[in-house]
């Protein structure tokens, strides 16, 4: 047995040596860029500025949301994001889409936390008409992403339901590693009232997003488009798979407007971003246009190309024990302050490109 193990080890070492030699002969270096999404689970300040809708997140509200809890929440979220740096991305993700943030003030407080301050993250934010007062936003590291000032929002209007209010879709464009990229951030309507009864709302949101993707690529076919958000649906649901058109397999991405959804396979393997009654969902998805997949199988990566996708279910983000062991360690549960992070795990895609 010992001889067999040594023989296997020798083969592994030989393969590694050959790969290293090939890389040296090619003389190519590659940079890696992370694009992340994170639902921050009710990042509210302590001021009741939205009537009864955010009363619970105030000192006199049901959650007794005071400065102590607010700053603990900021610290926890900043720490969580800071821990997503990798050896290939030591300054963390280049772009971070976030949801469930009340306003730009909480984001300014977040990026000023000691864990994130060295990254010099910039903010692109827009106030949505959501009744609870929560928005989506983008944080970006100017070292890697240059915001060109081009941002637009789309407001979801549902025929037959004129009073409906939800988060606006937010599209931010710029240059990632010098390449034209548009990033669309979403937080689709919830499953309130049941998945089937509320599905038409998410299908309407998906149709609006599909129009945005098509419009972007019609104006600039050479642009890369990344779509992300808390979709309140799984990759195989009608809104994601049929209306938006997210593809499960990268081989099926054959046209510029096709979207690849690498998180479909993650969920198929039992990996999710939030848990409910013993089962996993993967609402926090990141999809990308063909721009990022056309060189996936090739040796050369002349422009930004998908390297891998991850559910960032780090150990410190999970409950360590009890009936909800392994679930996300959230801020509140049953009205009790747990001093946790979020009820969602973050997700991230890693893009690679040959260094100049």
C-alpha positions as CSV (number, residue, x, y, z in Angstrom):
1,X,0.0,0.0,0.0
2,X,2.8,2.4,0.9
3,X,4.5,1.8,-2.5
4,X,1.2,2.4,-4.2
5,X,0.7,5.7,-2.4
6,X,4.3,6.8,-3.3
7,X,3.7,5.9,-6.9
8,X,0.5,7.9,-7.0
9,X,2.2,10.9,-5.3
10,X,5.0,10.7,-7.9
11,X,2.4,10.9,-10.7
12,X,0.7,13.9,-9.2
13,X,4.0,15.7,-8.7
14,X,5.0,14.9,-12.3
15,X,1.8,16.3,-13.7
16,X,2.1,19.4,-11.6
17,X,5.7,19.8,-12.8
18,X,4.6,19.4,-16.4
19,X,1.8,22.0,-16.0
20,X,4.2,24.4,-14.4
21,X,6.7,23.9,-17.2
22,X,4.0,24.5,-19.8
23,X,2.9,27.7,-18.1
24,X,6.5,28.8,-17.9
25,X,7.1,28.0,-21.6
26,X,4.0,29.9,-22.5
27,X,5.2,32.8,-20.4
28,X,1.7,33.9,-19.6
29,X,0.3,35.4,-16.4
30,X,-3.3,35.7,-15.5
31,X,-5.2,38.1,-13.3
32,X,-8.4,37.2,-11.4
33,X,-11.3,39.5,-10.6
34,X,-14.2,38.6,-8.3
35,X,-17.8,39.8,-8.8
36,X,-19.9,39.1,-5.7
37,X,-23.5,39.4,-4.6
38,X,-24.7,39.6,-1.0
39,X,-28.1,40.1,0.6
40,X,-27.1,42.0,3.8
41,X,-30.4,41.1,5.6
42,X,-32.0,44.3,6.7
43,X,-29.1,46.7,7.0
44,X,-31.2,49.6,8.5
45,X,-30.1,52.6,10.4
46,X,-31.8,53.4,13.7
47,X,-33.9,56.3,12.5
48,X,-37.6,55.7,11.8
49,X,-37.9,57.5,8.5
50,X,-40.5,55.4,6.7
51,X,-43.5,55.5,9.0
52,X,-44.7,52.1,10.2
53,X,-42.6,50.2,7.6
54,X,-39.3,50.5,9.3
55,X,-40.6,51.2,12.9
56,X,-39.3,47.8,13.9
57,X,-35.8,48.9,13.1
58,X,-35.7,51.7,15.6
59,X,-35.0,51.9,19.3
60,X,-38.6,51.8,20.2
61,X,-39.6,49.2,17.7
62,X,-40.1,45.5,18.1
63,X,-36.4,44.7,17.5
64,X,-35.2,47.5,19.8
65,X,-32.8,48.4,17.0
66,X,-30.3,50.7,18.7
67,X,-26.8,52.0,18.0
68,X,-25.2,49.1,19.7
69,X,-27.0,46.5,17.5
70,X,-26.5,48.7,14.4
71,X,-22.7,48.9,14.8
72,X,-22.4,45.2,15.6
73,X,-24.3,44.5,12.4
74,X,-22.0,46.9,10.4
75,X,-18.9,45.2,11.9
76,X,-20.2,41.7,11.1
77,X,-21.1,42.5,7.5
78,X,-17.8,44.3,6.9
79,X,-15.9,41.4,8.4
80,X,-17.8,38.9,6.3
81,X,-17.1,40.8,3.1
82,X,-13.4,41.2,4.0
83,X,-13.1,37.5,4.5
84,X,-14.0,36.9,0.8
85,X,-10.5,38.0,-0.3
86,X,-8.5,35.2,-1.8
87,X,-4.8,34.7,-2.7
88,X,-5.8,35.5,-6.3
89,X,-7.9,38.5,-5.2
90,X,-6.2,39.9,-2.1
91,X,-8.1,43.2,-2.3
92,X,-11.4,41.3,-2.3
93,X,-14.1,41.3,-5.0
94,X,-13.8,44.0,-7.7
95,X,-17.5,44.5,-7.7
96,X,-20.1,43.7,-4.9
97,X,-23.8,43.9,-5.6
98,X,-25.8,44.2,-2.4
99,X,-29.5,44.1,-1.4
100,X,-31.6,44.9,1.6
101,X,-29.9,48.2,2.4
102,X,-32.0,51.1,3.6
103,X,-30.1,54.1,2.2
104,X,-26.7,55.4,1.1
105,X,-25.9,56.3,4.7
106,X,-25.7,52.7,5.9
107,X,-23.4,51.9,2.9
108,X,-21.1,54.8,3.8
109,X,-21.0,53.5,7.3
110,X,-20.3,50.0,6.0
111,X,-17.3,50.9,3.7
112,X,-15.8,53.0,6.5
113,X,-15.5,50.0,8.8
114,X,-11.9,49.1,9.7
115,X,-12.2,45.7,7.8
116,X,-13.1,47.4,4.5
117,X,-11.5,50.8,4.8
118,X,-8.2,49.7,3.1
119,X,-10.1,48.7,0.0
120,X,-11.4,52.2,-0.6
121,X,-14.7,50.9,-1.9
122,X,-16.9,53.3,-3.8
123,X,-20.8,53.3,-3.8
124,X,-23.4,53.5,-6.5
125,X,-26.9,53.7,-4.9
126,X,-30.4,54.6,-5.9
127,X,-33.5,55.0,-3.7
128,X,-36.3,52.6,-4.7
129,X,-40.0,52.9,-4.1
130,X,-40.1,49.6,-2.0
131,X,-42.6,50.0,0.8
132,X,-40.1,48.7,3.4
133,X,-37.5,51.2,2.1
134,X,-34.9,48.7,1.1
135,X,-32.7,49.1,-2.0
136,X,-30.1,47.4,-4.1
137,X,-26.7,49.0,-4.6
138,X,-23.2,48.5,-6.0
139,X,-19.9,48.7,-4.1
140,X,-16.8,48.6,-6.3
141,X,-13.0,48.8,-5.9
142,X,-11.7,51.6,-8.2
143,X,-8.4,49.7,-8.5
144,X,-10.2,47.2,-10.8
145,X,-13.5,48.7,-11.8
146,X,-14.0,52.2,-13.3
147,X,-17.5,53.5,-13.0
148,X,-18.2,55.6,-16.1
149,X,-21.1,57.4,-14.6
150,X,-23.5,55.4,-16.7
151,X,-26.3,54.0,-14.5
152,X,-30.0,53.5,-15.1
153,X,-32.9,52.0,-13.2
154,X,-36.0,50.3,-14.3
155,X,-39.2,50.4,-12.2
156,X,-41.4,47.3,-12.2
157,X,-44.9,48.1,-13.3
158,X,-47.4,45.1,-13.0
159,X,-50.5,45.4,-15.1
160,X,-53.6,45.0,-13.0
161,X,-51.7,45.8,-9.8
162,X,-51.0,49.6,-10.0
163,X,-50.2,49.8,-6.2
164,X,-47.5,47.3,-6.3
165,X,-44.1,48.5,-5.1
166,X,-40.8,46.7,-5.1
167,X,-37.0,47.3,-5.5
168,X,-35.9,49.0,-8.8
169,X,-33.6,47.1,-11.1
170,X,-30.3,48.9,-11.1
171,X,-27.8,48.8,-14.0
172,X,-24.3,50.1,-13.5
173,X,-21.8,50.2,-16.4
174,X,-18.1,50.8,-16.5
175,X,-14.8,49.1,-17.2
176,X,-13.7,46.0,-15.4
177,X,-10.1,45.2,-16.1
178,X,-10.3,47.7,-18.9
179,X,-13.3,46.0,-20.6
180,X,-16.8,47.3,-21.1
181,X,-19.1,45.6,-18.6
182,X,-22.7,46.3,-17.4
183,X,-23.8,44.9,-14.1
184,X,-27.5,44.5,-13.4
185,X,-28.5,44.2,-9.7
186,X,-31.9,43.0,-8.7
187,X,-34.0,42.0,-5.7
188,X,-37.2,40.5,-7.1
189,X,-40.6,40.4,-5.4
190,X,-40.9,37.9,-2.5
191,X,-42.9,34.7,-2.2
192,X,-45.4,36.4,0.1
193,X,-48.7,34.5,-0.3
194,X,-47.0,31.4,-1.7
195,X,-44.6,30.6,-4.5
196,X,-47.2,29.9,-7.1
197,X,-49.5,32.7,-6.3
198,X,-46.7,35.3,-6.4
199,X,-44.8,33.8,-9.3
200,X,-46.3,36.2,-11.8
201,X,-44.6,39.1,-10.1
202,X,-41.1,37.5,-10.4
203,X,-41.9,36.6,-14.0
204,X,-42.7,40.2,-14.7
205,X,-39.4,41.2,-13.1
206,X,-37.6,38.7,-15.2
207,X,-39.2,39.9,-18.4
208,X,-38.1,43.5,-17.6
209,X,-34.5,42.2,-16.9
210,X,-34.5,40.3,-20.2
211,X,-35.4,43.5,-22.0
212,X,-32.6,45.3,-20.3
213,X,-30.1,42.7,-21.3
214,X,-31.3,42.7,-24.9
215,X,-31.2,46.5,-25.0
216,X,-27.6,46.7,-23.7
217,X,-26.3,44.1,-26.2
218,X,-28.2,45.7,-29.1
219,X,-26.5,49.0,-28.3
220,X,-23.1,47.4,-27.8
221,X,-22.7,43.7,-28.9
222,X,-19.2,43.7,-27.6
223,X,-20.2,44.5,-24.1
224,X,-20.1,41.9,-21.3
225,X,-23.3,41.7,-19.2
226,X,-23.5,40.3,-15.7
227,X,-26.9,39.8,-14.0
228,X,-27.1,39.3,-10.3
229,X,-29.5,39.5,-7.4
230,X,-31.7,37.9,-4.8
231,X,-34.4,36.5,-7.2
232,X,-36.6,34.8,-4.6
233,X,-36.7,31.9,-7.1
234,X,-34.4,29.1,-7.9
235,X,-32.4,28.6,-11.2
236,X,-34.9,26.1,-12.6
237,X,-38.0,28.2,-11.8
238,X,-40.0,29.7,-14.7
239,X,-38.8,33.3,-14.0
240,X,-35.1,32.4,-14.2
241,X,-34.9,29.5,-16.7
242,X,-37.7,30.4,-19.2
243,X,-38.5,34.1,-19.0
244,X,-34.9,35.4,-18.3
245,X,-33.4,32.4,-20.1
246,X,-30.6,31.3,-17.7
247,X,-28.9,28.3,-19.1
248,X,-27.8,25.4,-17.0
249,X,-25.0,24.2,-19.2
250,X,-22.3,26.4,-20.6
251,X,-22.4,24.4,-23.9
252,X,-25.9,25.8,-24.4
253,X,-24.6,29.4,-24.4
254,X,-24.2,29.9,-28.1
255,X,-25.4,33.4,-28.8
256,X,-24.3,36.8,-27.4
257,X,-27.6,37.3,-25.6
258,X,-27.6,33.9,-23.9
259,X,-27.1,33.9,-20.2
260,X,-25.1,31.2,-18.3
261,X,-26.2,30.4,-14.8
262,X,-23.4,28.5,-13.0
263,X,-25.5,28.2,-9.8
264,X,-28.0,25.8,-11.3
265,X,-25.5,23.0,-11.0
266,X,-24.7,24.1,-7.4
267,X,-28.3,23.7,-6.3
268,X,-28.5,20.4,-8.1
269,X,-25.6,19.2,-5.8
270,X,-27.5,20.4,-2.7
271,X,-25.6,23.7,-2.3
272,X,-27.8,26.6,-1.5
273,X,-27.7,30.2,-0.2
274,X,-30.7,30.0,2.3
275,X,-32.5,27.2,4.0
276,X,-36.2,26.7,4.8
277,X,-37.7,23.7,6.6
278,X,-34.7,21.5,6.0
279,X,-34.4,22.3,2.3
280,X,-32.0,24.5,0.4
281,X,-32.9,27.3,-2.0
282,X,-30.5,29.2,-4.2
283,X,-32.1,32.6,-4.7
284,X,-28.8,34.5,-4.8
285,X,-27.7,34.0,-8.4
286,X,-25.1,35.5,-10.8
287,X,-25.5,35.0,-14.5
288,X,-23.4,36.2,-17.4
289,X,-23.6,36.8,-21.1
290,X,-21.7,34.7,-23.7
291,X,-18.9,37.4,-23.6
292,X,-17.5,35.7,-20.5
293,X,-17.9,32.1,-21.6
294,X,-16.6,31.9,-25.2
295,X,-13.0,31.2,-24.1
296,X,-14.0,29.0,-21.2
297,X,-12.6,25.8,-22.8
298,X,-9.6,27.4,-24.5
299,X,-6.1,27.7,-23.2
300,X,-5.9,31.5,-24.0
301,X,-8.0,34.0,-22.1
302,X,-7.6,37.2,-24.1
303,X,-10.4,38.9,-22.3
304,X,-12.4,38.4,-19.1
305,X,-13.5,34.7,-18.9
306,X,-15.3,32.8,-16.3
307,X,-13.0,30.8,-14.1
308,X,-15.4,29.5,-11.5
309,X,-18.5,30.2,-9.4
310,X,-18.9,29.7,-5.6
311,X,-21.5,29.8,-2.9
312,X,-19.5,31.5,-0.1
313,X,-20.9,29.4,2.7
314,X,-17.9,29.9,4.9
315,X,-17.8,28.2,8.3
316,X,-18.1,31.4,10.3
317,X,-21.3,32.3,8.4
318,X,-23.0,29.1,9.5
319,X,-24.7,28.1,12.7
320,X,-22.4,25.8,14.5
321,X,-25.0,23.7,16.4
322,X,-28.6,23.3,17.3
323,X,-31.6,22.5,15.1
324,X,-30.4,25.0,12.5
325,X,-26.9,23.7,12.3
326,X,-25.3,24.6,8.9
327,X,-27.9,27.2,8.2
328,X,-26.9,30.9,7.7
329,X,-26.1,32.5,11.0
330,X,-28.6,35.4,10.8
331,X,-29.0,38.7,12.7
332,X,-32.4,37.8,14.3
333,X,-34.4,34.7,14.7
334,X,-37.8,34.6,16.3
335,X,-37.3,38.2,17.3
336,X,-34.1,37.4,19.3
337,X,-30.9,39.3,18.4
338,X,-28.3,36.7,17.5
339,X,-25.5,39.1,16.5
340,X,-25.0,37.1,13.3
341,X,-24.5,38.0,9.7
342,X,-27.3,37.4,7.2
343,X,-30.0,34.8,6.4
344,X,-28.3,34.4,3.0
345,X,-24.9,33.2,2.0
346,X,-23.1,35.4,-0.6
347,X,-22.2,34.2,-4.0
348,X,-19.3,35.1,-6.3
349,X,-18.0,34.5,-9.8
350,X,-14.3,34.7,-10.6
351,X,-13.2,36.0,-13.9
352,X,-9.7,35.6,-15.3
353,X,-7.7,37.4,-18.0
354,X,-4.2,37.3,-19.4
355,X,-2.1,40.0,-17.8
356,X,-0.7,42.5,-20.2
